[in-house]
Each structure stands twice: as structure tokens, then as C-alpha cells.
Amino acid sequence: MGWFRQDGAPRPVVSVLRRAADGRTGSAGDEAGAAVLLSRRHVLTCAHVVNDALGIRPLAADRPVADGLDIVFHVDGAPRRTVARVTVWIPPRQRPSGVWQGDLCVLELTGPAPEPVRPAVWQDMAEGQAVRAWGADGKAGGFADTEVKLADEGIYYLDGALSGAAVAPGFSGGPLWSRHEPAVVGLVVAHRDPQGRPLTGQQVVRRSWALPWQTVRAELLTAGAADLIEARPADAPGPEDPFRRTLAHELWELLADPVTRTDHARRLAAELGLRTPADGSVPGVDELVDLLGGSERALATLTESLASAYRGGRRPRALDRLLAAGRLSGTARLLSVGEQRLLAHRMREIAAGDPALVPRAAREALRYTPLPAALRGATLAADGVETALGELEALPDGDVLPDGGPSVPALLKLVEFTAAEAGAADREDLRTWSERVAGRLGVHAAALAQRRADAVAWAARWPAAVTRVVARISTLASDPPDHHRCALWLVRADGTPAPVVIGEPGPFPPDRIGRLIREAAERAETESGQEVRDVDVLVDRDGLHLPVDEWDAGNAVPWLPGEPLGVGYRIALRCPEIAEHNPRHAQLLRARWSAGDTAEPLVVDEKTADAKQLYSRLRTSHEHTGQVVLHGPEEIRRTLLEICLACGVPVVLWDRAARSHADAHHLDEVAPNGPLVRLPERVRTFRGKVWTDPERHRARPSLVWEPEHPLPLPAQHRLADPAEGVRAR
């Protein structure tokens, strides 16, 4: 076992989801089997798992014709979903003994696998090895330990001890990890079931079988997939690698001192999620080279540590040569683990607030560079940010500078142009990030300053695009029934609000307000060329129950039917009145948003529909919950909704039409437990179904969505009777 060791945490699990009977995409909890990452864009599983996922007889030999399979990467407890297609098909070939050969399928992903999942390192399987398999649900406790017992014509049999979990349905297609090395030695295929009869207690109850790496490698080579695997045997020496020789030379110059080497190695291991020995031993340079060559972010992460050690002093030339070797390797990524994590988080937030900003900045910053596919459209969704950034990392730097130093990479150019149009807080964070990365890479400060000046000049040509419309709806006691006052603002990407002048005094009927909102959004789209789809509606406590999304917004084309406001726009309610009553509201809101998608939504059903019980949960066991789903009759929901908002819950979903808890299933189509960032769009899509077929779709969803950072809108005027003796002017 080497100096760098796996930390013992559950290994990333790859799941293949079953397709629903009606052809819709699969859902979590319905896994056909598991898979293993073969390359950045390919996963390997069993052919019978793919058949099962598509509703085909498991041992059918014909290559499936279906287009897309849903793949889920379980990384650090967070599922990340993507789509794949069949690219290599090796059907099962049955043997008289009841087992079968072949049974392999390579699936090509639509984009690179998410960070930090890395392709598996393979080793040959051998009798006597202790191995571990993981179930397809990705849960930490879903593992089974077993031992390789017998090899027979390319198939290996496994026996598990009569304790702990056993290999079971759902493990098929998943990797068998060596218990003592960070390597995969084969694929789980099935539980042993000779001639259709289960083994008896006098034989064994935990016997399964697997395809070893030797067999998998031979099958893939025969199928013409040599480009996806290492063709030479695992233990055979390869040709001398000049990349390794260069790395070793520069590392000896930088880290000749054992104490310094150990310090930097420990920092590197911590960033990569690896353990290091506590016995005072020193990592060898060769071990560092192995790690840098096998982990795509290791070199950038190590140079981040090295650069910080020389900050403010003379930068060693060996560091620049080490970075140059990484650029030439074709495998080392531009960013370190921490740099990538921080940038992806910030850019996801920006894309969620203004989906058009990053593609717009990319078109200007990288005029003469072929853009990645994710940045060629008008918008970039938050869940597409990581893929886009990963592709930009691989783009070459710009022209060589006159002094021979490194130029500003394409990714940093995009960051600078995005920062120029972002809000003040995002702009500062992105520029600080850019300066640190440029410093680590050895980019001259003047070169980065020039790119920043170009970005500032570009952003100054026109105001930031409008990202949302904010409508304040209020009602006075003197207003006619079903009439309301309305004030509108257009909020730009940098957070600045611009009031919309309404030429009529009001109050207005609901449909007139719907048209005013649509017309304001359409004017903003015409001016900037960017779509506006988000509408925040500010209401008082009674206004939380208005069916704003059902108000007719009309249509700019006179002969086309008018559509409800909630069909054309993502309508979300906010209630500043409740927030103002709790001085800790902003603090609670930030704390709940900081948990993001990691906290499960709290579903309030008949078992928890008590005001005191709900308040207690939001103060204790669910103090970090960011989303609540309310069920039950209206008289109960009103009280519970106000408790949620007073406790700083930023997202609350309920069905206005629900008469009792028995109606809770009507909200299932909205997928309340799905990814939180997509909830407003799922609600909008469902409202479109309600509009066209209200009898079939019974729910009438209302959504409160309170952003983490309040919009800087003018305060509402509050009128009061004057007190006697007060002077007025």
C-alpha cells in the first residue's frame, strides 16, 4: 500500500435507472443496476442491466435501439443526473452451467462525468482477493463484502461471509473494488442460481459471480473498443513516459527537502480526499509522480500549494516548468480542486439569476475561439455550468506574450467578462478568484489587467440585461371587489431595479395586472434581446392566497389566445410583511439557503399538521430545511404557511385547490422532491398542463420563493393618522 491512500469513504456509485412504463425518464429509487466510469465520457455496465432499464428481457441479445438512458452519479451523497447512449454492445452468451459470458455494454455520456469522479484504475482479478461491491442506490450502507474463490473459463465465483449485507439485485454491472488497493478488479454480474434452482443451506447461500478485468478487457478489445482501455496487460511495463521524467525532475528541484515534500503532499492529499500515514514516513517523488499522472486535478492542486509558499518572494522557474509540463500532458486540468469548486459554485449562482449572462460574456470574451456546445445557446442553465467550465479548461491559452510568459487562459477571460456584468458581490468574488489563479499560473498582472479593462469597456456599452420583473400587489379597503393596486420594477442582472411607469392610477382587475406584467417583460426582452421568464410577486399576508398565476396575461398577437400569467412566466410569491416582523429573518434565510439541495424538503401531512409541532420542527430537527411542502385544507394551510415564512423558510409549495390531506397526491406531478433549483420551472410547466386539461390535472400550485439576497426595491409608503401637535410641511 502506497503513501497516498483512499480515505475509506463510500466510493462514487453510478446508477442506471429504469425507464418508466410510459416511456418517461426514470426516477431515483428505481435503479436497474450499477456501472463504473471507464473514461471521462464512458461508463461500463452489464448488457442485461441496460435491457432491464429499457423493459426488455434481460438476456435478450439484440442491441437496444432506444436513444437515451438515465445515469445517476452519487457523489458525496448528492445525486448528479445525466443521459447516455449505447455505444458498445456485447450480448450475453449463455453456458450450460446457467451462467453466461459477454454481457457487457459501454454507454457514452452526453458530457464529461461530474467532478470529482475519476475513471477507475483496473487490476487483474485473482483467487483469494477480498473485494467490495456497492448497491446502485448510492447509499453509504449499501455495500457487500465478498471474496474471490474460484476462476472458471473467464468467470470468477464469489462467496460472502454470513454477516453483513450480500450481493443482491441492483449490484449487477457495478465494480468490484479491491479491499486493499484503490483499484477495480471486475464487474458484478449475478447471484449464482444453478439451472434455475437456488442453492441449499448445505451448499452456500451467498454465492455470486463476476467478470474479471482480464475477461472484460479481452471482450472490449474483440469488440473494437481498444481506445477505451489500456491494451497492454496491467503488469507489463510500458514505454518510458517523457511526461513522468519531466515531472520527476521538476519535483526533485522543488521538493528535495523531505519535510517540505511531506507538508505539500499532505495538503495535496487532503484536497483530493486521500489519507496519509501518521508514522512520520516521507512520500517518494515517484509516488507523487504517480498521483499527478493519475488524478487530473492533482498537478494544479499541488502547484497551488507551491505557489502560496513562494507568494511575495522569488518564484522558482521549476514551478513554471512544472505547469508547462501539465499543459503539454493533455490530461492535467487547469484548475485545482478548490479553484474549480469555488468557481463552479459562483457561476451556478450567476446562471440561476441570469441564464443569458455567461453565454453573452463568452461570445464577447472568446470571439475567435470555438465555443463549447453548452455556451453556444442564448442561455446557460445552472446545472450546465460545470460541463461548460470543464470544456473551457481544455481550451488553449491565447497568443504568446512578447516576454514569453503564459497568456491569460480562455477560462479566465470568460470569468473577467462575466464579472464585468455581474452584481457587485459576484464581481468582487470572481475578480479575486481570477487574480489568485493567474498568480498561480504565472500570468503577468499586466496581461490580466488588459483583459479586465476590455471586459469593463464591453460591459459599459449598454446596461445589464433585465433578469426578472417584480410586481407589488396591494389592496385598499376602498378598492372594488377583486381589484388591486400594482407597482412594477425591472431588475437587471447587476441587481439594480428600474421602476416601470404605469400610465393608469388603478386599482386594476386581475387580468389587467397580468397584461401589465407581460407587457413589461416583453419590452425588456425587446430592448436587450434576452428572455425574461421570472416574475416575483410581493404581497401581504392575505395576498399569499391570490391565484396570481391564473390571471390572464393576454397575448401580444391579437388573434392568439391569451394565456395565464403562470404559464408564460415562473411566478413566485414573496411576503415582506411577515419577514419584517422577525428581526432574525435575513439570518435564518441565509442559513437555510446555505444548506442548498442537501437538506430534504419537509412535507407537512396529516401527521404533522399542527402549528406547535411544525414550529418545533423548524426550530430543531429541520432548522436548516430550505423547502416545505404543505398539504391539507385551506384553514390549516394559512396558519402553517405563515409559520414557515416567519421561520425563514425560503421555498414553500402548496396546492390552493386541496380540500383535505387526501388531495396530497395531486402535487406529485410537480415533483416536490426533485432538484430545488428547477422547481419554479417544473411548476410553470405543470400550470401549462392545467390550462389545457384542468380536469386531468387537479392541483393549483402556489409557490413562495424568497431569494437569499433581498432585492433592493424602494420601501413601501405606510400611511398613518397624524398625532396632535405634530408639525408637517
N, C-alpha and C positions, 0 to 999 in steps of 0.2 A: 504494500500500500504506500502511495507517494505522500509527499509533504502536504499537498493540497487534497482535501478530502470532501466528499459530499457531506452536507450538514445534517442528514438524517430526516429532513422534512419530506413530506409526500412528493413524489416525482410528478411532473406535469402529466395529466391524463388527457388523452384525445378520445372523444366520443363520436360515434357515428349514429345519428338519430334516425329513427323510423319515420317514414313519410306517412301522414295521416291517410285514412281510407278515402277521403275526398280529394286527395292529391295535394293538400296544403302542406306547408313545411312542418317538420317535426317539432316537438316541444320537449323541454327538459324533463327528465324523468321517464322518457320513452326511448332508451338507448338500445340499438340493435347489437352493439358491441363496441370494442375499443380499437385503437390504432396506434401507430408510432410514427413520429416525424422522421422521414427518410432524408429530406433535404429541406431547404427553406420554403419550397413551394410544393412538396410532395409528402403525402402520408401513405403508409403501408398498412394494410389490414387483410383479413381473410375474405375471399370471394363470397363465402356463404354469409358473412356479415352484411355485405352490400346487397345480396339477394334478399335477405331478411328485411333490411331497411326499406327496400322497394316493394315489399309484399310479394316477392317471388319465392317459389320453392327453394329452400336453402341450398341444395346441392345441384340446382339447375346449372347446366354447362354453358348456355348461350350468354354472350356478352350483353349486359343490360344496355338498353337504348335510352333510358331516362337521362335527362340533361343534368340535373343538379342534386347533390346530396348535401344535407346539412351536417356540418362538422363543428364540434364544440371543443375548444381548448380550455381545460380547467387549470388556471394559473393562479397560485396563491389564494385559492378559494373563490376566485372570480371567473365565471364562465365567459369566454370570448368566442363569438359565433362567426362562422364563415361558410362558404359554399365550395364544393369541389366536384370535379367530374372524373369519370373513369378514363384512365389513360393507358394502363397495362392490365390485361385480364388473363389470369391463369386459372382455368376452371378446376373444380375438384375432380380427382380421378379415384374412384372407389377401389378398394382392395378387398379380397375375400374375407379378411380378418375383421372387417367392419370399420376400419379406419380408412383414410384416404390421403392421397398425395396432391400436389398442386395447391389449389385453394388459396391463391394469393391475388391481391388487387392493389394497384397503385392508383391513388387519387391525386389529381392536380388541383391545388388551391387557387382561388381567384386572385389571391395576393399573398405576400410573404406571411409566414407564421408569426403570431404576435410575440413581442418580447416578453419575458426573457427566454422563451422556449428555444432550445437548440436541437439540431438534428442529433439522433442517437449515435453514440460510439458503439461499434459492434465488436464482439469477440466470439470465437467459436464455442459451441456448447460441448460439454464433456460429462460423462457419467460421474456422479458424486457431487456435482455443483449444487450449492444451496442458492435458490432463486426466489424471487418475489414477483407477484403479479398484482395488478390493480384493477378493480372493477371500473366499469365505464361511467359510473355516476360522478367520479372525481372527488368523492368524499374521503377525508383523511383516514377513516377507519375501514375503508373498503379494500383492504389488501389481503392477500393469501400467500403464506409461505409454503414452499414445497421443495422437493429435492429431485434432481435428475437421477433416475435409476437405471434405465436400460435404453440402448440405441438399437434400432432395428430398421435397416433399409431406408435411411433418411428420415426416420421418425423417432422421437425420443419420448419415453414414458416417464411420467412424474408421479410421485407419491407424496401425499401430505400427511403430517402427523395428526393424531386425533385430538387436536386442541386448536383453538383459534378458528379463523374462517377457512373455507375451502374454495378452490376454483369452482366457479358456478357460471350459469348463463349470464352473458354480459361481459365476461372476461375475454371471449373469443376475439382474435385479431389484435389483442393487446400485447405489449412487450413483456418478456421475461427478463427482469433485471438481475444481474449478479448481486448476491448479498455482500460481496467483499470488494467489488470494483464498480466504478461508475460506468458500467457498460451493459448493453443488451445482448443476450445470447440466443434469443429465438422468439417465436410468436406462440401464444396460447392458441390452440385450435378447438379442442372439445373435451368434455368429460368422457372417460372410457366407458363404452356401453357395448360389449361384445354381442354381435348378432341380435341386437335389439333387446337383450336381456340384461338387467342390472346385475352387477357383481354382488355376491352374497357376503354376509358378515364373516364367513370363513375364509373369504378371499381378501378383499380390501374395499373400503368404502370411499376412499379419496384418491382414486387413480385417474389422471387426465393425461393428455398427450399434446405434444408441441412439435413445431417445425424448427429445427436448429438453424442458426445463421448459415451454416455450411449449405444446407438444403435451400434456404431462401436465396442465398447468393447464386447458387447454380441455376435455380429456376428463373431468376431475373435475368441472368446472362443469356440463357437459352431464349428468353422472350424478347431479347434485343434491348434490354434496359441497362446496358453496361454503363451508360453515362450517369446513372443514378446511384451506382455503388462503386466501391473500391474493388477493382477486378482482381488484384493480386491477393493471395492468401493473407490472412490477418497478421501472421507472424513473419512473413517474408520481408527481408529488407528491401526498401525502395531505393531509388537513385538519390544521390546526395542533393539536398534541397538548398539552393543558394539563399533562400529567404531565412531558413534556420541559421545558416552560417553567419549571415549579417546580423540577425537578432542577437546571437550569442556574443559576437564581437562587441556590439554596442553596449549590451548589458554588462559585460565584464568591465567596460570602461566606466559605466555609470554606477554600478553596484558591486564593485570589487570588495568593499568593506562588508564583512558578514553581518555586522549589526545593522548597517544601513539597508542591506538587502532584505534582512528579516523584517524590518519595520515596514518597508514598502510592500513586501509580499503579504504581510498580514492585512494591511489596508486594502490591497487588491482582493484578497480572498473574501474579506467582509463584504465588499461591494458585489462580488459575484455569487454570494451565498454559499461559500465553501468554508469548511473547518480547517484549522491548522493545529498542529501538535503543541502541547504545553510543556514539552520536555526540554526546551531550550535548544532544540536542533535548528539547523540553518538550511533553508531551501537551496538546492543546487541550481546553478544557472540553466542547466539542461531542463530541469523541471519547470522553470519559469518560461523557457522557450516553448515547451510542450503546451503549457497553458495558453500562451499568447497565440499559438497556432491553432488551438482547438476551440477557443472562445472568441467570437467575433468582436466583442467589446473590451476584451482584456487589455489589448495594447493601448487603446485610448484611455482606459481607466488607469493603467499604470503611468502613462505619461502625464495624466492629470496630477497624480501624486508627486511625480518627479518635478513637474513644473512649479508646483506650490512650494517645494523645498528650495528652489532657486529664485523665488519671487523677490525682487529687489536687489538681486545680485547678478553676477555674470552668468548668462545662460550657456550651458555646455553645448558644444557643437554636436556631441554624440546624441543628444536628445533630438535635434533636428534630423540627424541621420536615421534615428530610430523611427521617427514619424514618416520619413520618406520611404523607408522600407515597408511600413504599413500600407502606404498609398500604392506602392508597386505590387503588393501581395495580392490584391484583388479580393481579399477575404476580410481584412480588418476594417471595422466600421469607423466612421469619422468621429462619432460621439462616444463618450464614456457612458457607463451605466447611469450615473447621476445626472449627467447633462441631458441624456435622452429622456429620462423620466421627467425632469423638470420642464423641458421644452414641450413634450407631448401634453402634459397637464395644462400648461398655459395656453397652448394653441387649441386644445379641445374647448376650453372655456371661451376663447375668442370665436371659434367656429360656431359654437352653440348660440352665441349672441348675435353674430353677423356671418351667416354661412357664405356670403359673397366676398368677404374681405380677403381671405387668404388666396383664392384663385385670382382675384383682381391684382393683388400685390405681386403674385407670381408672374403674371403676364407682363408686368412692367419691369420687375427686377431681373427676369431671365428672358429678355426679348429674343435673344439669339440662341437659346438653349431649348432643345426638345423637351417639353414638359411631361412629367409622368401623367398617366391616364387620369388619376384622381384629381389633377389640377386643371384639366382641360375644359371642364364644365363651368357653368356660371356660378355654382355653389359647391361648397365642401361641407358635408355633414360632420358632426363631431366624431362619429365612430369611424370616419375615413381618414382622420388626421394622422394616425400612427402609420398607416400604409403610405400616405403621401410623403411624410417625413423620411421614412425608411428608403424610399426610392430616391429622394433628393440627396440623401447621404452618399449614394453611389455615383452621383454626377461629378464629373471632373471639375477642378478649380478653373478659374478664368485664365486670362493671359498671364504669362510670366512677367513679373515686375522687373524694372530695369536693374535693381540691385540684386536680382537673383533670388530674393526671398519668396516665400509662399504667398500666393494671392488669396483673396477673400473667397472661400468656397461658396458654391451656389446656394447651399442651405443658409449660410449666414446672410447672404444678400436678401433672400426671402424674409428672414427674420427682421432685418433692418427696415424693409419696405412695409412689412406688416406692422411693425412698431410705430411707424410714422403715421399710420391712420388709426391706430388703436387708442383706447382710452388712456388717461394719464397713468393709472396704476399699471396697466398691462405694458404700456410703452416703457416705463422705467424698468420693469422686471425683464423685459425682452432685451433691452439695451445692455443691462448689467450682465445678463447671460451671454450675450454676443461678445462683449469685451473679455469675459473670462475665457471663453472658448478660443477666441482669436489669440489671446495671450498664450494659452497652452500650445496652440499650433505654431506659434512664432510669427504670426501675421503682424506686419508693422502697423502701429497705431494710425499712421497717416493713411494707409490703404483702407482701413476700416472707416476712418473719418470721412474719406471721399465718398464711400458708398452710403454712409449715413446722410451726408449732405445731398446726394442725389435723391434719396428717399424723401427727405424733408421737402425738397423743391417739388417733387412729384405730388406729394400729399397736399401742398399748398395751392395747387391749381384749382381745386374745387372742394366744397365742404364734404365732410364724411357722409356716406350714404345713410339713408334712413333705414333703421332695422325694425322698428315697431311703432305702432300707434297706441297712444294711451288715451282712454276716454274716462272722464269722471262723470258718473251718472248720479244725480241727486233729485230729491223730490221735496217740494214745499207743501205745507198743509193747504195752501190756497190753490194749488195746481189741480186741473181737472183730473178725473179718474184715468189711470193708465197713461198719464203724461209725465215726462221727466225733463229735468234740465240736463244739458250736456256741454262739457268743455273738452276740447281735443288738443293733443300735443303730438308732434312727430319727434321721435327720439332717434338721434343719429348714433352711429357706431362709436363715437367718442364719448357718448353719454349725455351730450347736450340736448336739451329739449327745446323745440320751437313751437310756440302756440299756433294753432290753426284758427284763423278768423272765421267765425260763423256769422253770416250776414243777417240772421234772424234771431230775435230775442228768446224764443222758446216760451214756455215748455213745448216739447215735441212728443208726438205719438211714437211708439217703439219703432215702427217701420221707417219713419223719417230719420231717427237716430242711426238705424242700420245703414241707410243710404249715405248719411254724412260720414260715417266711418269708412265705408267703401270708397267714397269719392276722395277722401283724404289720402288713403293708401294708394289709390291709383295715380293721383297727382305726384306723390313721392316716387312711384315707380317710373313715371314718365320722365321726371327730372333727372334721376340717377341711373335709370336703366336696370336697377336691381329690384328684385321681387320683395314685397313686404307682405309677410304672412302672419305676423304675431300681433295680437291686439290684447292689451291689458285693460281691464275694466275696473275702475276704482269705484266702490260702492260703500254705503253704510251697512249696518247690520241687517236691516230689512231687505236691502238690495241684494244680499247674497242669494236670495231665493227667486230673483227675477230670471226668467228664461231668455237671457240676452242672446244666447246662441241661436234661438229660434226667430229672432226679429228679422224681417225681410230686408235684405240689403239691396234689392233691385238688381239691375244689370245695365252696364254701360251700353250694350247693344239693345235697342228698344224692343226688337221682336223676339229676343231670347227671354226665357222665363227668369224671373228674379229668384235668387237662392237665399236660404237662411244665412245669417252672418257667420254662424259656426261651421258652415260647410266650406266657405271660401277662405276662412281665417282661423288660426288657432286662438280661440277665445279663452282667456283665463281671468278669473276674478281675483281681486285683492281688496282687503278691508282695512284701510289705515285707521279707522275709528277704534277697532279692537287693539291694534298694535300700540296706539298712543296711550292706552290705559296700563300698559305694562312697561315700566322703565327698563327692564332687562330684555325686552323683546328682541332688539337687534343682536344682543349677545347670544340668546337662545337660538335665533335663526342661523347665525354663523356656525354655531356648534352642530346643529342638525345637518346643515349643508356639508360640513366638513366630513361627515360620515359617507356622503355620496351614495353609491349603489350598494355599499357593503352592508347596510342595515336593512333587514327585511321590513316590508310595509306592515303596519299594524292594521289588521282587519277587525272592525268592530261589528260583531254579530250579536245574536240574542244572548249569548253567554257573557258578554262584556258591555252590554248596552245600559250601563249605569253611570251617571255623571261622576260620582265619587270614585268608582272603580277606574274609569277612564283617566281621570285626573291623576290618580295614584300611579297608574302605569306610565303616563307621560312624564311623571316626576322621578320615576325609579327605573324599572326594568326597560323602559323604552325612552329614556331621556335623550338618546341620540337618533331616534327614529325620524326620518325626514318625510315620510308619506303615511297617511292614514286613509283607509277606505271605510266609509260609513255606510252601514245598511240599516234597514228598519223604517218605521213610519215617520212621517214628517215631524210630528210633535216631539219625538225623541231626537231626531237629527238636528233640529235647530239648536238645542242646548249643547249637544255633543260637538257640533261644528264650532261653536264659539269657544268651547274649552280648548279644542285643538289649536285654534288660531291664537288664543291668549297664551298658550304654552309654546308658541313659536314654531309650530309645525308648518313648514313651508308649502307642502303639497297635500291637498285634501280632495278626494274624489267621492262623489255620491250620486245616487240616481234620484232625480226630482220626482219621478213617477212612481217610485216604490211605495207601496201601501203597507207592507209588512216585511219581516225578515225573509219570508218565503220568496220574495222577489229578488233576492240577492244574486241569483244566477243570471239575471238579465244583463249584469255588468261584465260577465265573463268575456264577451267578445272584445271588450276594450283591453283585455289582458292586464289587469291592475298590477300583477306581479312581474310584468315584463320590465325591460330596461327603462329606468326612470326618465332619462333624457328624451326618450321617444314618446313618452306618454301623451303630451299635447297633440302630436301628430296622429297617434292612434285614436284619440278622442275625436279629432276633426274627421278622420276617415269614417269612423262609426256614425257620426252625425250625418254624413252623406248617405249612408245606408238608411238611416231613419227617415231622411227626407224622401227617398224614393220608395221605401216599403215600410211604413210605420207600423203596420200590423205584425210584421215578422220580427222587427227589432223593437223591443218594448221599452228598453231603458232610455232615459233622457238625462245623460250625464252632465253634471256641473263639476267644474274644476277650479280650485283655488291654487294659484301658483305664485308664491311670494319669492322674488329673487333674493339672492344673498346680499347684494348691494342695492339699497333703495335708490330709485330714480330721483334725480334732483329736480322735482317738479315744484312750482310755486305753491306755497301753503294756501289752504283754503280759507277764505274770509269767514270769520264767525261773528255773527251779529248778536248784540245784547242790548237790553234797555239801559239807558244812561242812569247813573246814580245821581241823586240830588246833590248839587254842589260841584259837579264835575264841569270843568271848563272845556269847551270844544271849539274847534276852528275849522 
